[in-house]
Amino acid sequence: MAERNGRTVRDLRRANRTAVLQKLYFDGPLSRFELGPATGLSSGSVSNVVADLIADGLLEEAGSVDSDGGRPRTLLRVAPGSGHMIGVDVGETRVRVELFDLTLTELARTERPLAKQRYDVEVIVGHLRDGVAEVLATAGIAADQLLGVGIGVPGIVERTPDRGAVVHGQTIGWDAVPLESLLRSAAGLPDTVACFIDNGAKTLGQAEMWFGGGRGARNAAVVLFGSGVGACLVTADVSQGRAVEWGHLTVRVRGRRCRCGALGCLEAYAGAESLLERWREGGGRPPEGVDEETALTAMLAAAHPDRAPDIDPVALTVLEETAEYLGAGLSDLINLFQPERILIGGWAGLQLGTGFLPAVRRHATAYALRHPAEKVTIELGTLGPDAVTVGAAILPLADFFARGGRRPEPAVEGPPPAWRAALRERAPS
């Protein structure tokens, strides 16, 4: 039965379950009495929804509180063990795989370092397959208990009807890589376990907006500063965030060659890979045979040594230039989208840390229009190096909530029922 607005009773029940689940997830534990005003549902609707969710094993009691003259009120919370998600970060130096319970408590993790040929598709798929199997075995969780696997990757993700998520990663040499279908074939995931693949900057943004420095903001930009750079924009129109290839904004005409092949991209000046290259080109001596994170640590130590006479002027100059390029790039986000907050995350952004922020803020303000620049705050992300994997795990979690806390139903094989064919025939062409 459908209402006048086109919503069915089933849609209404799903929306009510979603409202109660999300309220308890973010603000619980709460009593049934508190859930009514918090969700806008009647006391009868709250009772029915809570009973359904308890029967499904999604809610559990969490003590009680005194009421005004009546019986104590039972508190409810989301049951942590009622669902599990895997989050994956296909990063610049490693593939990180983490298993979480429904409340995003980490249950197991594994990391696979990436060598020079780090983005060989077969190697990455092998790391994903082995990593998923390892964390499940460590925690003793069967694959069919998963709500889904979320993966953050570099590049543009296109969703296709026949091959699932396809990754266009120009900077890493990936041209229409059908990562979802490759992973399904390699890992043998059940059909009921969905794969959610998205840009790593977006998964970072998702994590910061749900649990980190972006909570409460309606309009924000979350920047991933690693080997390359990217950004996720969150606005009232795009509440889940939208990944943008901010690192390939042109900041210098006929400038340095970027990994994408173009000239003058922001990434060619502000990415950690190019930052280390410019240090080397200027006469600096980055340590050999180490990963980028270790090399950047050495560069910071050279630019800001404990003893002033030992300072490396090339390292210091490159870092100061990087702060200006990054600030100029942020000014474009400020002018175009007028965010109320900008958060800087990613391993390089976190490593450069608070000492890097004042210069970035100063340059962003200098290059941006005065009015939007006065309204924005620029801070570091608060979730640390695991933010991309947490955000990747949020992808199946958000889908689970949107379904009202129900798992996807397995596809029914065979011809569609006769009533569906009859409806199609009666539909206006």
C-alpha positions in Angstrom: 0.0 0.0 0.0 1.4 3.4 -1.0 0.8 6.8 0.6 0.0 9.9 -1.4 3.6 10.9 -1.6 4.5 7.6 -3.2 6.1 6.0 -0.1 4.9 2.5 0.8 4.3 1.2 4.3 7.5 -0.8 3.9 9.4 2.4 3.1 8.0 4.1 6.2 9.0 1.2 8.4 12.5 1.2 6.9 12.8 4.9 7.5 11.6 4.5 11.1 14.2 1.8 11.7 16.9 3.9 10.2 16.0 6.9 12.4 16.1 4.8 15.6 19.3 3.0 14.7 21.2 6.1 13.8 20.0 8.0 16.9 21.2 5.2 19.2 24.4 4.8 17.2 25.5 8.4 17.5 23.8 9.5 20.7 23.0 6.3 22.6 22.4 4.7 25.0 18.9 6.2 25.2 15.6 5.1 26.7 12.4 4.5 24.6 11.0 7.7 26.2 14.0 9.8 24.9 13.8 8.2 21.4 10.4 9.7 20.7 11.4 13.4 20.8 14.8 12.6 19.4 13.5 10.9 16.3 10.1 12.6 15.9 8.3 9.3 16.1 5.2 8.5 18.3 5.7 6.4 21.4 3.8 3.6 19.7 6.1 3.7 16.7 9.2 3.7 18.9 7.9 0.7 20.8 7.3 -1.2 17.6 10.6 -0.3 16.0 12.6 -1.1 19.1 10.8 -4.5 19.5 11.7 -5.3 15.8 15.3 -4.2 16.2 15.7 -6.2 19.5 14.2 -9.3 17.8 16.8 -8.9 15.0 19.6 -8.7 17.5 20.6 -5.2 16.6 19.8 -3.5 20.0 20.6 -4.6 23.5 19.9 -3.2 27.0 22.5 -1.0 28.5 21.4 -0.4 32.1 18.7 1.9 33.4 18.1 5.4 34.6 15.6 6.8 37.2 12.5 8.5 36.0 10.4 11.2 37.6 8.4 9.2 40.1 7.9 6.1 37.9 9.8 2.9 37.2 13.4 3.1 36.0 13.7 3.5 32.3 15.7 0.9 30.4 18.5 2.3 28.2 19.2 0.8 24.8 22.2 0.8 22.6 23.4 -0.8 19.3 24.7 -4.3 19.8 28.4 -4.2 18.7 28.5 -7.9 17.6 25.4 -7.7 15.5 27.3 -6.9 12.3 30.9 -6.6 11.0 32.6 -4.6 8.3 36.0 -4.6 6.6 37.7 -1.3 5.7 40.7 -1.2 3.3 43.1 1.6 2.5 45.0 1.1 -0.8 47.6 3.7 0.1 50.9 4.9 -1.3 53.2 2.8 0.9 51.0 -0.1 2.1 47.6 -1.8 1.9 45.9 -1.6 5.2 43.0 -4.0 6.0 40.9 -3.7 9.2 37.9 -5.6 10.5 35.4 -3.8 12.7 32.3 -4.6 14.6 29.1 -2.6 14.2 30.2 0.1 16.5 33.5 0.4 14.5 35.6 -1.1 17.2 38.7 -2.7 15.6 38.8 -6.4 15.9 41.7 -7.3 13.6 44.1 -5.6 11.2 46.9 -6.4 8.8 49.2 -4.4 6.6 50.9 -5.3 3.3 53.9 -3.0 2.4 54.1 -1.9 -1.2 57.4 -2.1 -3.1 58.4 0.0 -6.1 56.0 -1.6 -8.5 53.3 -0.9 -5.9 50.3 -0.5 -8.0 50.6 -3.6 -10.1 46.9 -4.7 -10.2 47.6 -8.4 -9.6 49.7 -7.5 -6.5 47.0 -5.2 -5.1 44.3 -7.8 -5.6 46.4 -10.4 -4.0 47.0 -8.1 -1.0 43.3 -7.5 -0.7 42.4 -11.2 -0.9 45.0 -12.3 1.6 44.3 -9.3 3.9 40.5 -10.0 4.0 41.1 -13.7 4.7 43.7 -12.9 7.5 41.5 -10.5 9.5 38.5 -12.8 9.3 40.6 -15.8 10.5 42.1 -13.7 13.3 38.8 -12.7 14.7 37.0 -16.0 13.9 34.4 -14.3 11.8 32.8 -16.1 8.8 32.7 -14.1 5.5 28.9 -14.4 5.3 28.6 -12.4 8.6 30.0 -9.3 6.9 27.8 -6.4 6.1 30.3 -5.5 3.4 33.8 -4.6 2.4 34.7 -0.9 1.9 37.8 0.0 -0.1 39.4 3.5 -0.5 41.6 3.8 -3.6 43.5 6.5 -5.5 41.7 7.8 -8.6 38.2 8.2 -10.1 35.7 5.4 -9.3 33.0 4.6 -11.9 30.1 2.3 -11.2 29.2 0.1 -14.1 26.2 -2.4 -14.5 28.3 -5.3 -15.7 31.7 -5.0 -13.9 30.8 -3.2 -10.7 33.2 -0.5 -9.5 35.9 0.4 -12.1 38.9 2.5 -11.1 40.5 5.1 -13.4 43.8 5.9 -11.6 45.8 7.9 -14.1 48.6 8.7 -11.6 49.1 5.1 -10.7 48.8 3.6 -14.2 45.3 2.1 -13.7 43.1 2.5 -16.8 39.5 1.2 -16.2 40.6 -1.5 -13.7 37.5 -3.6 -12.8 38.6 -3.8 -9.1 35.3 -5.0 -7.7 34.9 -8.0 -10.1 38.6 -8.9 -9.7 38.3 -8.9 -5.9 35.1 -11.0 -6.0 36.8 -13.6 -8.2 39.9 -13.7 -6.0 38.5 -13.5 -2.5 35.4 -15.7 -3.1 33.1 -13.4 -1.1 29.5 -14.5 -0.8 27.0 -12.7 -3.1 25.3 -11.2 -0.1 28.5 -9.4 0.9 28.6 -6.1 -1.0 31.8 -4.3 -2.1 31.9 -0.6 -1.8 34.8 1.1 -3.6 35.4 4.8 -3.6 38.1 7.4 -3.7 40.4 7.4 -0.6 39.8 11.1 -0.1 36.1 10.5 0.1 36.4 7.7 2.7 38.7 10.0 4.7 36.1 12.7 4.5 33.4 10.3 5.5 35.2 9.3 8.6 36.0 12.8 9.7 32.4 13.9 9.1 31.0 11.0 11.1 33.4 10.8 14.0 36.2 13.4 13.6 36.7 17.1 13.2 33.9 17.5 10.7 31.1 16.5 13.1 28.3 19.2 13.1 29.5 21.0 9.9 27.1 21.3 7.0 29.8 22.5 4.5 33.3 21.2 4.8 36.3 20.2 2.7 38.5 17.3 3.9 41.9 17.2 2.3 44.0 14.0 1.9 47.7 15.0 1.8 49.9 12.0 1.1 52.1 11.0 -1.8 49.6 12.9 -3.8 46.7 15.1 -2.8 43.0 14.9 -3.1 39.9 16.3 -1.4 36.3 15.4 -0.4 33.6 18.1 -0.4 30.6 17.9 1.9 27.7 20.3 1.3 24.0 20.4 2.1 23.4 19.0 -1.4 26.0 16.2 -1.1 25.8 15.1 2.5 27.8 11.9 1.8 30.6 13.9 0.3 32.0 14.0 -3.2 35.6 13.3 -4.1 37.3 15.9 -6.3 40.6 15.6 -8.1 41.9 18.7 -6.4 45.5 17.6 -6.7 45.3 18.1 -10.5 44.2 21.7 -10.3 46.8 23.7 -12.3 48.8 26.0 -10.0 51.6 26.9 -12.4 51.4 27.2 -16.2 54.1 25.1 -17.9 55.2 24.0 -14.4 56.6 20.7 -13.2 55.5 17.5 -14.8 52.9 15.7 -12.6 52.5 12.0 -12.2 49.3 12.3 -14.2 51.3 13.6 -17.2 50.1 17.2 -17.1 52.2 20.2 -16.3 51.8 22.4 -13.2 49.4 20.4 -11.1 49.1 21.1 -7.4 50.2 17.5 -6.7 53.5 18.2 -8.6 54.4 20.7 -5.9 52.4 19.8 -2.7 52.4 16.0 -2.8 55.0 14.2 -0.6 56.5 12.4 -3.6 57.2 15.7 -5.4 58.3 17.4 -2.2 61.1 14.8 -1.7 62.0 15.0 -5.4 62.4 18.8 -5.1 64.6 18.3 -2.0 66.8 16.0 -4.0 66.9 18.3 -7.1 68.0 21.2 -4.9 71.0 19.3 -3.5 69.4 17.6 -0.5 70.1 14.0 0.4 67.0 12.0 1.1 67.8 8.6 2.7 68.0 5.8 0.1 66.1 2.6 0.3 63.3 3.8 2.6 59.6 4.5 2.1 58.2 8.0 1.6 57.1 8.3 5.2 60.6 7.6 6.6 62.1 10.0 4.0 59.7 12.8 4.9 60.5 12.3 8.6 64.2 12.8 7.7 63.4 15.9 5.7 61.5 17.4 8.6 64.4 16.7 10.9 66.8 18.3 8.4 64.7 21.4 8.1 64.1 21.8 11.8 67.1 20.2 13.6 67.7 20.4 17.3 70.8 22.5 16.7 70.3 25.6 14.4 73.8 25.3 12.7 72.8 21.9 11.3 69.8 23.2 9.4 69.4 22.1 5.8 68.4 25.3 3.9 67.1 23.3 0.9 64.8 21.2 2.9 63.5 24.3 4.7 62.9 26.2 1.5 61.1 23.3 -0.1 58.8 22.9 2.9 58.1 26.6 3.0 57.2 26.5 -0.7 55.0 23.5 -0.2 53.1 25.4 2.5 52.5 28.2 0.1 51.3 25.9 -2.7 49.1 24.0 -0.4 47.6 27.3 1.0 47.0 28.5 -2.6 45.3 25.3 -3.4 43.1 25.6 -0.3 42.2 29.2 -1.3 40.6 27.8 -4.5 38.4 25.5 -2.4 37.5 28.5 -0.2 36.6 30.7 -3.1 34.7 28.0 -5.0 32.8 26.2 -2.2 33.0 28.5 0.8 33.3 25.7 3.4 33.0 26.5 7.1 35.8 24.0 7.9 38.8 22.5 6.1 40.5 19.5 7.6 43.9 18.2 6.5 44.5 14.5 6.9 46.5 11.8 5.2 49.9 10.5 6.4 51.9 13.4 5.1 49.5 16.0 6.5 49.5 14.4 9.9 53.3 14.1 9.9 53.9 17.7 9.0 51.5 18.4 11.8 50.6 21.6 13.8 53.9 23.2 13.0 53.0 23.3 9.3 49.5 24.7 9.8 50.2 28.4 10.6 52.0 28.9 7.3 49.3 27.1 5.4 46.6 29.2 7.0 48.5 32.4 6.3 48.9 31.6 2.6 45.3 30.3 2.2 44.0 33.6 3.6 46.3 35.7 1.5 45.2 34.0 -1.8 41.5 33.7 -1.0 38.7 36.2 -1.1 38.4 38.0 2.2 34.7 37.2 3.1 34.8 33.4 2.7 38.3 33.3 4.2 37.1 35.0 7.4 34.5 32.3 7.9 36.6 29.1 7.4 38.7 27.3 10.0 41.7 25.1 8.8 42.7 22.3 11.2 44.2 18.9 11.1 42.0 15.8 11.0 41.4 14.2 14.3 41.2 10.5 13.5 44.9 9.8 12.7 46.4 7.4 10.2 43.5 4.9 10.3 40.9 7.5 9.0 40.8 6.1 5.5 40.1 2.5 6.6 37.5 3.7 9.1 35.8 5.7 6.4 35.9 2.8 4.0 34.2 0.6 6.6 31.5 3.3 7.0 30.5 2.7 3.4 28.8 -0.6 4.1 27.6 0.6 7.5 25.9 3.6 5.9 24.2 1.3 3.4 23.1 -1.0 6.2 21.5 2.0 8.0 19.8 3.1 4.8 18.2 -0.3 4.6 16.8 0.1 8.1 19.3 -2.4 9.5 18.5 -5.2 7.1 21.1 -7.1 5.1 20.8 -7.2 1.3 18.5 -10.0 0.1 20.1 -12.5 -2.2 19.2 -12.2 -5.8 16.3 -14.5 -6.9 17.2 -16.5 -9.9 14.7 -17.4 -12.6 12.1 -15.4 -14.5 10.4 -12.5 -12.7 6.9 -13.1 -11.2 3.9 -12.8 -13.5 2.5 -9.8 -11.6 5.7 -7.8 -12.3 5.5 -8.5 -16.1 1.8 -7.5 -16.1 2.6 -4.2 -14.4 5.3 -3.4 -17.0 2.8 -4.1 -19.8 0.3 -1.7 -18.2 2.8 1.1 -17.6 2.5 4.0 -20.0 5.3 4.1 -22.6 
